[in-house]
Amino acid sequence: MSDHKQQKYPYIDRDVSWMYFNHRILQEAWRKDVPLLERMSFLGIYSNNLDEFFRVRMATISRVAEMKGKDMVADRMRATGLFHRLGSMDSRLAEEYAACVRSVSDSLAENNIRIIDETELDDSQRHFVRCLFRNRISGFMSPVWLSKLNAFSEESDSHIYLAVELKGSSKKTDYAVMELPSSTCGRFVTLPEREGVSYVMYLDDVVRCCLPMIFPGMGYTAFRAFSFKFTRDAEIDIDNDLDGGPMEKIAKAVRRRKRGAALRVLYDSEMPEDLLRQLMRKLKLDNLDTVQATGRYQNHKDFMSFPSECRKDLKYPAWPPCVPAEIKGTESIMRLVAEKDRFIHVPYQTFDYVIRLLQEAAVSKEVRSIKMTLYRLARNSKVAEALICAARNGKKVTAVVELLARFDESSNISYAKKMQDAGVNVIFGVEGLKIHSKLALVSRRNGNDIAVVGTGNFHEGNARVYTDYFLMTADRRITGEVDKVFDVIKRPYKAQSFHNLLVSPFNMRETFRSLIDDEIAAARNGKEAWIRIKINHITDEEMVKLLYKASQAGVKVDLLVRGNCSLVTGCKGVSENITAAGIIDRYLEHSRIFIFCAGGEHKTFMGSADWMPRNLDRRIEVVTRVYDSGLKADLMRTVEFGMCDNVKARVVDGSGRNEIRVVEGVNEPFRSQEELYNEYNR
């Protein structure tokens, strides 16, 4: 949270701009032209995003606001003001969100899908629910008397809880708390269909229906249950003591995260005051924490897994990934890459191209070694299995595993141990520099090495949802420098120079600065000058100022920014030549592409870095220069299609209105993801 008081240029705080971004997702859930069950998914994504935002960003702001010391007064004031502003925005959006949930639920009923609660069951449905509860759910219910609960120190903030009020013949009221076993039993229960109507219940209501079965023979005659959930501070504090290696330290910090302080509570507004008061006391909240009365249900992120097996008509039509003809047979992928640069654009094209390359390298007698950076891995990762296979075949395999990949730390630790057991040399990165680059290097005995540079993770699951590029090349200008990056990771204090790769924190900021300055000089000399960028986030103050400077010089700047954007476009004398749009569609826009006019040379780059201080200064990120004409054309087409989108692209101008973009000269509806999919399947 920098001090922007001295700035003489417009700048949107990153967290405010994030709220604008998440609102774009909610706006997509409102759209009647989006299939109904996809609208539910967007509601789930919005809720899930908000949970993570509170766990990380609001937790950080809260920490700053609570810091002691006279020298922290200004920081505390800024943090407190921002905290309250974000809380106010969240409250307003919560009302809109609740209205959208009601609208979507009404539309479900119109489409013969009824979500019912325990009060709407007839006798046969109630019998079905009770049998289901007894046979599948009851064994996972573990109520704890609220009076016996010292604090919510061990309970997970990823779950939903029911606070139960129990009354009997005496005037005394008892309270119990129990976790809903949604991770085991699912959040939704499908009841038998009747006359073409599907009936669905929240697990919450199944449990409410069966409360007497949980507390049998205890004299209670009246039961009421109220849902609540809480969010913990999820930032990791790592001990800097000398005991234990990095893996042990991270594992210990992850365990501590599970006991982090609660900082946000959502609860059913019908909850009795006495019960609410006791819960709040157990959660140990303070005056900067968020307490929000909501409806009957919490954790709408579960909408992402709403039952949809039989209603494909309410989902997007399937878009199977395109499979290049060259990988359908038994052709050597390494030989194909040695002949010519190859690339894939997932999920439009299959990620199997990268998998096939790694699997071939694992068994090829030509291959001496494989090096790879791993930031996030799929649950049953074919990538990790290929590296393990290579190690067992006598290859020298090095896997750089980032243990601080947020919320994937435990999974990465597990894979790291598995790979170590197989003989893979596992490196845990550079202290103080998170390794976010997406690199692989296959070294061959003939010297014709092959490098893979990606904009996203080597993750089969992500590759079905995230739009990312992967360049596979034997170009020695790139392979040699990729090897240098691995050398930097292994020996971080050894000096290295890069000419074809932009590597943070070494030369990336400086190179981007130089590329922008070149466009400014060209514009001032009356030459063609423009910049086109597709990126996730732009919040770095220097880059924002440089783009403003470029606009003032007459450089045309077109941006596709999915998430945080601190720029304000269209300001007279500052940013008239800058446009920005954000696309929210069935795929998550994730690729980072940078194209500069460069006097008609069209210098083109792709890689892992956004324009945030963390990416440019505090991480090892890699962006590669693209030389292959086919990939350059493909990257340009992706950016141009995004610029032409007038269906899913919304204006990102700093106002937060997020209006659908009107594109001059594009009169027919143009949906960039659909157009790209069609292009790849021609």
N, C-alpha and C positions, 0 to 999 in steps of 0.2 A: 504494500500500500504506500505508494510514493506520494510525496507532497506536491500537488499540482497547483498550489496557489500562485506560484511564480510563472506558471506557463501562460504564454500569450497565444496559445493555439488550442482549439477544442480537443478534448480528450475524455472519452467515456471510461469510467472505472471498469476493470475487467469483470468484476462480479455483477455489476449492473448490466453489462452487455451480455453476461451469461443468462441473466433472468430474461432478457429479450430473446435470446436463443431458445430457451426452454419454452417460452410462450409460443414461438413458431411451431414447436411440436404440438402444443395444445391446440393451436389454430388448425393444424392438419386433422386433429381428432374431430373438429367441428364440421369438416367438409362433407357434404352429402354426396359428392362425386367420388369419395373414397369408399371402397367396400367396407361394410359395417364392421366385420371382425378385425379389419385392419385399423379402423378407428379405435377399437378397443385396445389394440396393441400400442397405438400412439398414446393413449391414456396411461397404459402401463409404463411406457418409456418415460413419459413425463414424470410420473411418480417415482420411478427408480432413479432418474437423474436428480430429482430433488433430494432424495435420501442421501445420495453421495455428496451433493453440494453441501448439505448441512454437516455431514460427517467430516468433511475436509475443509472447505472454504469458510463456512460459518464458524467452525471450530477454531480455525486459525485466527480469524478476526476477533473472536471472543477471547482468545489467549492474549492478543495484543491489548485489547480493551481492559484486561485485568492485570496487566503488568504494573509493577511498582516502580518507584523511583522518580525523582524530580525531572530527570532528563527524558522521561517517557511521556510527559504530560501531553505534548502535541500529538504524539502517536496514539495515545489513549483516546484523545478527543476525536481524532479522525476515525479511528476504529469504531468507537461508540456510535458516532453519527452514521457511519456506513452500515453498521449492524442494524440500527433502527430503520434505516431507509430500506434495506433489503427485507427486513421483517414486514414492513408495510407493503412492499411489492408482493411478497409471498402471500399475505393475507388477502389482498385484492384478487390475486390469481387463484387462490383457494376457492373463492366464491364462484369464479368462472368455471373452475375445474368441476366443482360439485354440480353446477348446472349442466355441464357437458356430459357428466356421468348419467344424470337423469335423462338427458336427451337420447343418449345411446341406448340406455335401458328401455326407453319407450320404443325406440326403433327395433330393438330385438323382439319385443312383444309383437310388433307389427309383422315381423318376419317369423312368427310362430316359435320363438325361443323365449320362454318365460323364466325369469329369475324369481323364485318364490322363497319366502321365509317360513319359519316353523308354524306361524299362525295360519298359513294358507293351505296346509296339508289336509287332505281328506284321510279317511281311515286306512285305506290301502297304501297310500303314500307314506303315512306315519309308520305303518308296520314295516314297509320296505326300509325306511330310514333307520328305524331302531334295530332291525336285523343287521343292516350294514354297519351301524355303530358297534354293535356287540361283536361282530365277526372281524372287522378290519380296523377299527379306530380306537376302541376303548382301552386296548393294551398300551397305547401311546399317551394316555392322559395321566398327568401327574400333578394333581392340585396340591397347593401348599397354602396353609392357613396364613392369611395376611399378618396376623399377630406374631407368627413364628418367623416371618421373613425379615431379617435384619436390614437388608438393603438389596438392591438389584445389582449385586457385584458380579455374579456369575452368569446371569441371564443374557442371552444374545439379543442384540438390537436388530437382527435380521428377521425376527419372528413377530407374530402378533400374539397378544395376550388377552385373555378374558378375565375381568374382575367380576366375581360372582357374589351376589347378595343372597343369603339364605335365611329364611325365617320359618319359625315353627310356632308351636302353641305358646311358648314364652314370649315375652316382649323383646328379648335380646336378639340382636341381629348379628350374624356371623358373616365374615368375608373370606373368600379364598381367591387365589390367583392361579391360573394355569395357562400354559403355553399351548397354542394351537399347533398340532403336528402337521402343518401344511407341507413341510419339506418331505415328509414320509407319505402322507395320504393325499396330497394335492389340495389346492385351495377350493376347488369346485367339485361338487358331486352331481352326476347326471342321473336323474330319475327315469323310470320307464316312460317311453313316449306314448302319447295318447292322441288318437285322431289327428295325427300329423303335427302335433304340438310337442316340442321338446321342453322338458322341465329341468332347471338347474338350480342347485342350492349352494350358497356359500358353506364352507366347512363350519364357519362360525355358527350358522343357524342349525346345522346338523347337531352340533354339540349342545346348543341351547335346547333343542327338542329333547335331548337325552340327559339333561342335568340330573333328574331323579335317579338315573342308573349309575351316576358317578358318586352320589352321596346316598347310598341305600341304607334303610333301617336306622336313620339318625334323627327321625322325628321332624324333618323339615317338610313343610307343606307348600312353600312358595319359593320360587327360584327366579332370579333375574341375572342376566350376564351382560356386561358392557365391555366392548373392545377398547384396547389402547395399544399403542406402540411407542417406543422411544428410540432416539437416535443418539449414539455415543460419539464422542470425540475420537476420530479414527486416525489422527496423525500419529506416526510412529516416532517414539523417542528411543534412540539407540544408545546403550551404555558405551562409553569410551574407555572402559576399563580394559585391562590387558588379558583378562580371563576369557578363553574361548575364541574361536575363529569367527569370521563374518556370518557363516550360516547359523551358528549357535546364537549369536547376538540378535540376528533378525528374527529367528524363531522365538526367542524370548520376548522381543518387542511385540511380535504379533500376538502372543499370549496376553501381554499387558494391554494391548488394544482392546481385547474383549472385555476388559474391566475399566475402560475409559469412562470418564464422567458423562452422564446423560446431559444433553444440552437442548433437546427438543422432544416434546411429548404431544402426541395427538390422541385425543380421547373422545368417546361418545358423549355428545352434549347432554344425553339423558342420564348420565351417571349421577347418582345421589351425591350431595355435597360432602357428606361425612366420608364416604368411600373415596372420593376424589382427593380430599384433604389428606387422608392417610397414605394414599398412593404417592402424592407429591412429596410427602415427608420421606418416604422410603427411597424415592428417586434422588433426593438431595439436590434439588434445583436451586439456582440463584437468580438474581434479578435480571441477568442478561440472557437467561435461557428462554426458549420459546415454548409456550404452552398454548395449544390451539384446540378449541372445541370443534369437533367435526361431526360427521354423521355416524351411522351405525357400524360402518365398516372402515377398516384401515388397510394400508398396504395394497393399494390398487396396482402396484407393479405386477401383481399376479394376473392382471388382465392379459399380460403377454402370453399366458398359457391357458387362456379360456378355452373350454372344449369346443373344437371346431371340426372334428373328423368328418362329419356328415354334411357339412355346409360349405363345400368348396365354392358355391355360388356367391358366398359372402366374403371370399378372400380374393386377393389378386390372382390372376391366372398365372400358372407356373411359367417361369422363365428358366428352363434348363440351361446351364452354362454351355457355351460353344466349346467344342473340342477340336483343336486344330488337327487337320488330317495327318500331319507328320507324327503325332503321338498315338495315333490309333493302332499303329502296327508295332513292329519290333525294331524300328530305326533307332540308332544310337543317338540319344539326346546330346551327349557330349560332342559327338561329331558334327551334329547340326549347328550347335552353338559355336564350335570352332570355325565353321564355314562362314557364319554370319551372325551378327547380334540377333537374339530372339527376345521377345517380351510378351508378357500376358497382362491383361487388364481384368482383374477379378472384380465382381463375380460374373461379369459378362462372359469371360473365358475361364476355363477350368484351372484350378490351382494344381491339378495333377501334373502339369508340366514341371513345376518345381520339385514335386515329390519324386517324379520319375528321374530327374537329374540327380537327386541325392541318393536314390536307391541304386542307380547305375554306378555312381561313384563309390558306393559302399562295397561293391563286389568287383569293380574293374581292377585288373592287374596293372593298369597304367597309372592309377592314382596312388600318390604317396601319402597325402594328408588332406584333411578337411578342417576348416576353421569356420565357426559360425557364431553369430550373436543371437541370443534367445531372450526376448523380452517377455512375451506371453506365449504359452503353449496350449494347444487343445487338450481336452481331457484324455483322450486316447491318441496321443500325437504320433502320426506317421513320421514326422520330422525327427523326433527324438529316437524313434525306433530305427530309422535309417542311420543315425549317428552311432547308435549302439551296435548295429550290424557292422558298420565300417570298423569300429574298434575291435570287434571280435574277429574281423578278417585281417587284422594286423595293420590297419591304417593308423597313422598318428592323428587322432581326432581331438580338437580343442573346441570346447563349447563355453562361450562367455555368457553366463547366466546372470541376469539382473535380478537380484534378490529383492529389490525395492520396487518392483512393478506393483503399483498399488492394488490391493485386494487380491493379487495373485501370488503373494509371497509364499504362502503355504504350499501351493501347487508347484511353484518353481523350486522350492526346497526339496520336495518329494522327487521331482524329476532329476534334480542335481545329484541326489544320493543314488538314484537308479543308474544314472550314466556313469558316476564314479565307480560303482560296483562292476560295471562292464568294461572299465579301463579307459573311459573318456577322461581327458584332462580338463577338468571343470575349473574355470576362472570366474571369480566373483566380482570382477570389474575393478574400478579405480575409486579409491576412497574420496568422497566429496564430489564425484562426477557420475551421475546415473548414466548408464549406457543405453541409449534409446535408438541407436542406429540399427538398420536391418541389413545385415551383410552375411554373405557366405563366400568362401574361397576354396575351390577344389584345385589342389596342386598336383600336376601330372609329371611323370618322369621325363617326358619330352619337352618340358618347359612351357607348353601351351596351357597355362592355367585358365580356369574359368571362374568368373566372379558373378555373384548375384547381388544386386542392389535393389532394395525395395522401399516403397513408401509406407508399408504396413508390416505387421508381424507375420512371421512364418507360422500361421495358425489356420488350420483347415476350417474351423468354425467361423472365424472372422472372414475368411475368404468367400464365404457364402452370403455375407451380408454387407461387408465393407468394400467400398470401391478403392482398389489399390493397384499400383503398377509394380511389376517385377521385371527388371532388366537382367538378362543373362548374356554375358559377353566374354570373349577371349581377347578383347582389345587390351594390349599391354599397358596403354596409358592409364587404364582403369584398374586392371588386375594388380599391377605393381603398387598402386597407391592404396588399394584395399588391403594388401598385405602390410603396408606401412601402418594402417589404422590398427590392425591387430598387434603390431609391434608397439604402438603407443599404449594400447591397453595392457600389454604385458610389461612394458618399461615406460611408464608415463613421464618420466623426467628426461627421456632421450629426445633430443631435438629432431623434428621431422619437418619437411616442407611438402606442400601439396599444390599441384597445379591444375589437376583435372577434377579433383574432389574438393568440395567445400566441407571442412571438418571443424565443428565447434568442439571446444572453445578456442580453436587455433586461428583459422583464416576465414571462417564463414561470415562473420559480421563484416569484416573488412572487405571481403569480396562482394557481398551484396551492396555495401555502401558504394564501392567503386562502380558496379554495374548501374546503379541508380544515377550516380554522378555523371556517367557517360551519356545517359539518356538526357539529363539536364543540359549538358554541354551541346549535344546535338540539337535539341530544341532551340536553344539560344542562338545557334548558328543557322536557324531556319531549315533544318533537316528533319526528316521523318523521325519521330520519337514516341515510343509507347512502351508500356509495361502491362503484362497480363499474368495474373497470379491466381492460382487455385490453392487454397490453404484451409486449415482448420481454425487457426486463431491468429489474430494480429493484435498484440497488446504492448509490444516493446516501444517505449517512448521515442527512441532514436529512429526506429524504422517508420513510425508514424510521422515524425517531423520530416524525414527524408521524402516520404511520399507527398506530404503537403508542399515541400520545396519543389518537387518535380511538377506537381500540378500548377504551381505558380509560374514555373518556367514554360508551361505549355505542353508538358508531357501528358499524353492520354493514359490514364491508369484505370484498368478494369480489374475488379477483384471478385472472386467467388470465395466467400468466407462462411464456412458452415457454422462456427460457434462464436467465440468471443471476438468482438471487433471494437477497438477503442477509437477508430477513426470516425469523424463526422463528415459526411460527403456533402457536396453542393454548397459549401459556405463561400460566400462572395469574397474574393481576394485570397482565399486559403485553399479550397478543395473543389473548385468548380469543375475541374477536369477529372475528378475521381468518381467512379460508380462502384457500388458494391451490392452483391446479392447473396442470399443464402438459400440453398436448395434443401428441402425436406421431402423425401420421397421414400419409396420402398427400400432402397439401399441407403446406408449411411455413407455420406460423402467423406472420404478419408484421404485421398491422394493429395500430395503436395507437388505442385507444378509451378515452375517459374520461367517465364519467357520474356526476353528483352529484345527490342527491335534490333539494336546493335548495328545500325546502319544498313539494315536489310539482311544481316547475317543470321538473325533470329537465334540468339544464344539461348539454349533451352536446357533446363535443369529439372531434376526430380529427386526426391529423397524423403527423409524422415522428419525434417525439422519444420516446426511452425515458427512464427515470428513473435516469440515471447522471450523475456529475459532468461528463463530457465533453459530454453532450447539453444539460445545463442551463446550463453555464458556458463551454464552450470551442468551441461550434459555433453556426452560424446554423441554427436549427431553427424550424419553424413548425407550430403546432397551431391549427386553426380552430374557432371556435364554430359549431355546426350549428343552423340555424334551420328548415330544411325538415322538415316533420312526417314525410314519407315516409322520409327518410334517418334521422331520429332513431329511428323505429320499427324500421328495418332494423338499425341499429347495436345497439339494445337487444336485438333478437331474436338477433343473432349472439352477444352476450355471454351472454344467458340460455341459449341452446343449449349454449354451452361450459360453463356452470355445471352443466348437466344431464347432461353427457357421463359415462357410466359404462363406456364401452368403451375409449376411447383416452386419457382424462384420468387422469393420475397425481397423487397427493398431493404437493405441494411444501411441506414443513413444516420443512426445515432438517436433517432426519435423513439424507437421501440414500437412504432405502429405496425411494422412488418406487412406492408401492403403488397399484394401480388404485383409483380413487376410488369410494366407495359414496355415492350421492346419496339422501338421504332423500326419500321420496315418488316416486322413479323406480324402478319395479320391473322394467320391461322393459328390454332392452338399448337404449341411446340413444347413437348415434355422431353427434356434432354435425356433422361435415363431410358425412356422407351425408344427414342430415336437411336441412341447408342446401341441398345440391345439389337434393334433391327439391323443396324449397320454390320455388327459382328456376325449376324446370321444370314447375310445375303449370299 
